[in-house]
């Protein structure tokens, strides 16, 4: 197996059919023209917040049919069971519980395990909700938090081998999620393993939450990113039932592919009061038309299960897209949204992510908001925060304590 992986690293054409050489040269970014977020399909101008609500529906439809796929409306039942609870977690500053959510529909069930930390404060707590990559147990040293038995990506650092998680990963992502800082600042953290919603491989959409729906698929059917985003909304359904959670102050957060899911969740579900994209790149916050770093063609070849099949029509054909990712950011308006990357993560195109926020400004300004407060990409480690926040930090691909610190500052600013 290691020999095969080595061959794929040396000769990526074995996997993708041809070697992909990313563009990291700004002088080679093609000339492009972005769709105007304030022009209707018929050419009429959007001139008021009321007009925007109609344009928003039009824009959302394009993202559904052309990029992420159309996710089904939820018409099932959710049963919740607390499987572990600790009333004096983190030195007595927090309550910690792990909850099994069972999604039931048409005689089928899917179990999701949500880990929740809440600060011991007198009022209901605002919460940061996000998917994690290697299981809830990676956020804590506590041996009572279950190790997921769902399919998992192999990664020896986190003890994930043969697509199974293990004790070796326990607590290794605790600092990345800044759980202690969240609690100290009065925020709760809620998270679940993304593979319980949909396994991250091309399985024909037969597992996870896709299995709850018996449907004939077409080119606009929902992919994995859609399933991950849809699952975040089901957790939101549950959080709304809790007296110790301020459901009007729930932020949705995601890193990398899960940053794409967080953005799509924020676009489709306006109950998320604040949206955070960390290194989400192509298909997330980065403009598709820039053809910088990872491209639409490369992402569709490498991960055909992430998006709607129709998105492949725009591989090496980005100018034909009826929308671009600045309009995805605009779908959050007038809610706050934060975009971040690492300066060395050129694959995710940090500049293209900044420009998406900048070019969403006209929609925010329609609501009397500033949006992105800077017209030029800020220097490294110099965050800026309007209704749209942004930073590019030192380092590469990852969600680090520095990032989380800025997200708490951003939430403080708006909440």
C-alpha positions in Angstrom: 0.0 0.0 0.0 2.8 2.4 0.9 4.5 1.7 -2.5 1.2 2.5 -4.3 0.9 5.8 -2.4 4.5 6.7 -3.2 3.8 6.0 -6.9 0.8 8.3 -6.8 2.8 11.1 -5.1 5.5 10.8 -7.7 3.2 10.2 -10.7 -0.1 11.9 -10.0 -1.1 11.2 -13.6 -1.8 7.6 -12.5 -4.6 9.0 -10.4 -5.9 11.9 -12.4 -5.2 10.8 -15.9 -2.7 13.7 -16.5 -0.3 15.5 -14.3 -1.8 18.7 -12.8 0.6 21.6 -12.5 -1.0 24.4 -10.4 -0.5 28.0 -11.3 1.2 30.0 -8.5 2.1 33.0 -10.7 -0.2 36.0 -10.4 1.0 37.2 -13.9 -0.6 34.1 -15.3 -4.0 34.6 -13.8 -6.3 35.0 -16.8 -8.4 38.0 -17.4 -11.8 37.4 -16.0 -15.1 39.2 -15.4 -17.2 38.3 -12.4 -21.0 38.1 -12.5 -22.5 41.2 -10.8 -24.1 40.0 -7.6 -26.7 42.8 -7.9 -28.0 42.1 -11.3 -31.0 39.8 -11.9 -30.9 37.1 -14.5 -33.1 39.3 -16.7 -30.6 42.2 -16.5 -32.5 44.3 -14.1 -30.7 45.9 -11.1 -31.1 45.0 -7.5 -31.8 48.3 -5.7 -33.1 47.4 -2.2 -33.0 44.7 0.5 -36.4 43.5 -0.7 -35.0 43.1 -4.2 -32.0 41.2 -2.8 -34.3 38.6 -1.2 -35.5 37.8 -4.7 -32.0 37.8 -6.2 -30.8 35.7 -3.3 -33.3 33.0 -4.3 -32.0 33.2 -7.9 -28.4 33.0 -6.8 -29.0 30.1 -4.4 -30.7 28.2 -7.1 -27.6 28.4 -9.3 -25.3 27.2 -6.6 -27.7 24.3 -5.9 -28.1 23.2 -9.5 -24.6 23.9 -10.8 -22.2 23.4 -7.8 -23.3 21.7 -4.6 -26.5 19.9 -5.6 -30.0 20.2 -4.3 -30.3 18.9 -0.8 -33.6 17.4 0.3 -35.9 19.0 2.8 -35.8 17.3 6.2 -39.1 15.5 6.9 -37.9 12.9 9.4 -37.5 12.7 13.2 -34.5 13.3 15.4 -34.1 11.4 18.7 -31.5 12.6 21.1 -29.7 10.6 23.8 -27.0 11.9 26.1 -24.4 9.0 26.2 -21.8 10.7 28.5 -21.9 13.8 30.6 -19.4 15.6 32.8 -20.6 18.5 34.9 -17.2 19.7 35.9 -15.1 19.6 32.8 -12.0 21.7 32.2 -11.3 22.3 35.8 -14.9 22.9 36.7 -15.3 25.8 34.1 -17.5 23.8 31.7 -20.1 21.1 31.2 -19.3 18.5 28.6 -21.7 16.1 27.1 -21.7 13.7 24.1 -25.1 13.3 22.5 -26.2 10.6 20.1 -28.6 12.1 17.5 -30.5 9.4 15.6 -32.0 10.7 12.3 -35.0 8.5 11.4 -36.8 8.6 8.1 -38.9 6.0 6.2 -37.7 3.1 8.4 -34.0 4.1 8.1 -31.6 5.5 10.7 -28.3 7.3 10.9 -26.5 8.0 14.2 -24.5 11.1 14.7 -22.4 11.8 17.8 -22.2 15.4 18.8 -19.6 16.5 21.4 -20.7 19.7 23.3 -18.7 21.9 25.7 -20.7 24.7 27.4 -19.3 27.4 29.7 -20.8 27.6 33.2 -22.4 31.0 32.8 -25.8 32.3 34.0 -27.2 32.9 30.6 -27.6 30.7 27.5 -24.2 30.4 25.7 -23.3 31.3 22.1 -21.9 28.3 20.3 -19.3 27.6 17.6 -20.5 24.5 15.6 -18.2 22.7 13.2 -17.3 19.3 11.8 -14.1 17.6 12.7 -11.8 15.4 10.6 -10.7 12.5 12.9 -13.4 12.0 15.6 -14.6 13.7 18.7 -12.0 11.9 20.9 -9.3 14.0 19.2 -10.6 17.1 21.0 -10.2 15.7 24.5 -7.9 13.5 26.6 -11.0 12.2 28.4 -11.2 8.4 27.8 -15.0 8.3 28.1 -15.5 10.2 24.8 -16.2 7.5 22.2 -13.9 6.7 19.3 -15.9 6.8 16.1 -16.6 3.5 14.3 -17.4 5.3 11.1 -15.1 5.1 8.0 -12.2 7.4 8.5 -9.4 8.8 6.3 -6.1 7.1 7.0 -3.6 9.3 8.9 -1.0 7.7 11.2 -0.6 10.9 13.2 -4.1 10.6 14.5 -4.0 6.8 14.8 -6.3 6.3 11.8 -5.3 3.1 9.9 -7.3 0.7 7.7 -9.9 3.4 7.7 -10.5 3.0 11.5 -10.0 5.6 14.2 -8.1 4.6 17.4 -7.1 5.8 20.8 -3.8 7.1 19.4 -5.6 10.2 18.2 -7.1 11.1 21.6 -6.6 14.7 22.5 -4.4 15.5 19.5 -6.7 18.2 18.1 -7.6 19.9 21.4 -5.3 22.9 20.8 -6.5 23.4 17.2 -10.1 23.8 18.4 -9.1 26.1 21.3 -11.7 24.6 23.6 -10.2 26.1 26.7 -10.1 29.6 25.2 -13.7 29.2 24.0 -14.9 28.4 27.5 -12.8 31.1 29.1 -14.4 33.6 26.7 -18.0 32.4 27.3 -18.4 30.4 24.1 -19.5 26.8 23.7 -18.1 24.4 21.2 -20.1 21.7 19.4 -18.6 19.3 16.9 -19.1 15.9 15.2 -17.1 13.7 13.0 -17.9 14.5 9.3 -17.6 10.9 8.1 -20.7 10.0 10.1 -22.7 12.3 7.8 -21.1 11.0 4.6 -17.9 9.0 4.2 -15.3 10.9 2.3 -14.9 8.6 -0.7 -16.8 7.9 -3.9 -19.3 5.3 -2.5 -22.1 5.9 -5.0 -23.9 8.0 -2.3 -25.2 4.8 -0.6 -24.0 5.5 3.0 -24.4 8.2 5.6 -27.3 10.6 5.3 -27.7 9.9 1.6 -29.0 6.5 2.6 -32.0 8.1 4.2 -33.3 9.1 0.8 -34.2 6.7 -2.0 -34.0 9.0 -5.0 -33.1 8.7 -8.6 -30.0 10.9 -8.9 -29.4 13.4 -11.6 -26.7 16.0 -12.5 -27.9 18.3 -9.7 -28.2 15.8 -6.9 -26.4 16.6 -3.7 -22.9 15.5 -3.2 -20.7 15.1 0.0 -20.3 18.8 0.6 -24.0 19.2 0.5 -24.5 16.2 2.9 -22.0 17.7 5.4 -23.7 21.1 5.2 -27.2 19.5 5.5 -26.0 17.5 8.6 -24.9 20.8 10.3 -28.4 22.0 9.9 -29.7 18.8 11.6 -27.4 19.6 14.6 -28.8 23.1 14.6 -32.3 21.6 14.9 -31.1 19.9 18.1 -29.3 23.0 19.5 -32.5 25.0 19.1 -34.1 22.7 21.7 -31.5 23.4 24.4 -32.1 26.0 27.1 -28.4 26.5 27.8 -27.6 27.3 24.1 -28.4 30.7 22.7 -29.7 29.5 19.3 -29.7 33.1 18.0 -25.9 33.1 18.3 -24.7 29.9 16.7 -21.7 30.2 14.4 -20.9 27.5 11.8 -17.2 26.9 11.3 -15.2 24.7 8.9 -11.7 24.0 7.7 -10.6 23.0 4.2 -13.3 20.8 2.6 -15.3 21.3 5.8 -14.9 25.1 5.2 -16.7 24.6 1.9 -19.4 22.8 3.9 -19.6 25.5 6.5 -20.1 28.2 3.8 -22.8 26.1 2.1 -24.5 25.5 5.4 -24.4 29.2 6.1 -25.8 30.0 2.7 -28.7 27.6 2.8 -29.6 27.9 6.5 -30.0 31.5 7.8 -30.3 30.3 11.4 -26.5 30.3 11.5 -25.9 33.8 12.7 -22.2 33.9 11.8 -20.2 31.9 9.3 -16.4 31.0 9.3 -14.4 29.7 6.4 -10.9 28.4 7.3 -8.6 27.6 4.3 -11.7 26.5 2.2 -10.1 27.2 -1.2 -11.6 26.1 -4.5 -15.3 25.4 -4.2 -15.2 27.4 -0.9 -14.2 31.0 -0.6 -11.7 31.2 -3.5 -12.8 32.7 -6.8 -13.1 29.9 -9.4 -12.2 32.2 -12.4 -8.7 33.0 -11.1 -7.4 29.5 -12.0 -4.8 29.8 -9.2 -3.8 26.8 -7.1 -6.4 24.2 -7.1 -8.9 24.6 -9.9 -12.4 23.4 -10.7 -11.1 20.8 -13.1 -8.6 19.4 -10.7 -11.0 19.3 -7.7 -13.7 17.5 -9.8 -11.2 14.8 -11.0 -9.7 14.3 -7.5 -13.0 14.4 -5.6 -15.9 13.6 -7.9 -18.2 12.9 -4.9 -17.9 16.3 -3.3 -20.1 18.3 -5.7 -23.1 17.9 -8.0 -22.1 16.1 -11.2 -23.1 19.2 -13.1 -20.1 21.1 -11.6 -17.9 19.0 -13.9 -19.3 20.9 -16.9 -17.1 23.8 -15.7 -13.9 21.9 -15.4 -11.3 24.0 -17.5 -14.4 26.0 -18.4 -14.8 28.4 -15.4 -15.9 31.4 -17.4 -19.1 29.5 -18.3 -20.1 29.4 -14.6 -23.2 31.5 -14.1 -22.0 32.4 -10.6 -18.7 32.6 -8.7 -17.7 32.3 -5.1 -18.1 36.0 -4.2 -21.8 35.4 -4.6 -21.6 32.5 -2.2 -20.2 35.0 0.4 -22.9 37.4 -0.6 -25.5 34.8 0.3 -24.6 35.4 4.0 -25.5 39.1 3.9 -26.2 40.9 6.1 -24.9 38.2 8.6 -21.2 38.4 9.6 -18.8 36.0 7.7 -15.1 35.5 8.3 -12.6 34.2 5.7 -9.1 33.0 6.6 -6.1 31.2 5.1 -2.4 30.6 5.6 0.1 32.6 3.5 1.9 29.4 2.4 -1.3 27.6 1.5 -1.2 28.8 -2.1 -3.2 25.7 -3.2 -6.2 27.4 -1.5 -5.5 30.8 -3.1 -5.6 33.2 -0.2 -5.8 36.2 -2.5 -8.8 34.7 -4.3 -10.5 34.1 -1.0 -9.9 37.8 0.0 -11.3 39.0 -3.3 -14.5 36.9 -2.8 -15.1 38.8 0.4 -14.3 42.1 -1.3 -16.5 41.6 -4.3 -19.4 40.6 -1.9 -19.3 44.1 -0.5 -22.0 45.6 -2.8 -24.6 43.3 -1.3 -23.6 44.1 2.3 -23.6 47.8 1.4 -27.2 47.4 0.2 -28.0 46.7 3.9 -26.0 49.7 5.1 -23.1 47.5 6.1 -19.4 47.9 5.4 -18.6 44.3 4.4 -14.9 43.9 3.8 -13.3 47.0 5.4 -10.1 46.9 3.2 -9.8 47.2 -0.6 -6.3 45.6 -0.6 -5.4 42.2 0.8 -4.1 42.8 4.4 -0.5 42.0 5.4 0.2 38.6 7.0 -1.0 38.3 10.6 -3.0 41.6 10.3 -6.7 40.7 10.6 -9.4 43.1 9.4 -13.0 42.9 10.6 -16.1 44.5 9.2 -19.2 42.5 8.6 -16.8 40.5 6.5 -13.6 39.5 8.4 -10.4 38.3 6.9 -6.9 37.3 7.8 -4.0 35.5 6.1 -1.7 34.2 8.8 1.8 32.9 8.9 2.1 29.2 7.9 0.2 26.9 5.7 -2.9 24.7 5.6 -4.5 24.1 9.0 -6.8 25.5 11.6 -4.6 26.8 14.4 -5.1 28.5 17.8 -4.2 31.8 16.1 -7.2 31.4 13.7 -9.6 30.5 16.5 -8.5 33.5 18.5 -9.5 35.8 15.6 -12.8 34.0 15.3 -13.6 34.6 19.0 -12.6 38.3 18.5 -14.9 38.5 15.5 -17.8 36.9 17.4 -17.2 39.4 20.3 -17.4 42.3 17.8 -20.7 41.2 16.5 -22.3 39.5 19.5 
